[in-house]
């Protein structure tokens, strides 16, 4: 499988990520939630790497099978492995898009810091547009889990039916020989379990990535809440600055009107005072 050779380096090795983390550390700004997001993305990548390793082992086992090249079980297993490889590639591409969004966000955050100072990083989450990408990863894992579950149920049902037929055939022979009938069919056989293996692997991998994506979204949510609080603080500060100026203008208007009334002739002064 060649997708492992095209994946980008871990986020913590990226120069823009390292630069932003250094700025946050130097200015005593918490980077915990941001580092958590990066950590969960890395965990999802490692989960895919582990799945690729297990698929390689399945391929080796497939190559060692004694069944003929075109045996139905062999063909089914090859198709299941190929389908899982395609899912891994698709998930890898989604994660690469998320990583690209993080790197781009780091570049923009560093640029904002250099232009406006550390206050620009109070709303750090506003630089990272990765929520939709993480949600897509989570949704695709949900679909994978459901598909794998249904596929394994079908394989188990076919295996059960096959062994039930075998039991009935054996019981016919035993009846002819005057022997007691077999009451239970054999459990799911080795070949059926072998066909189920890629689906079990995908289900476990997808469930783990789904949990990690949910955790990444949770940490991103905390970053976003900090950004919202920062905007609200700025808005309140802006209101506080405006209020004194309004009062000041009103007082100045009253003083100007009073002065005008004092300078006016007596009849006009009374009229001005009444208007005030």
URCOR-V207712 format. One record per helix or strand of 3 or more residues. SS is the DSSP state (helix for helix, strand for strand). FROM is the first residue (numbers start at 1). TO is the last residue. If there is no record, write none. Layout:
BEGIN
SS|FROM|TO ; SS|FROM|TO
END
This chain:
BEGIN
helix|3|5 ; helix|11|13 ; helix|15|26 ; helix|32|63 ; helix|72|116 ; helix|118|121 ; helix|124|127 ; helix|131|176 ; helix|190|263 ; helix|266|275
END
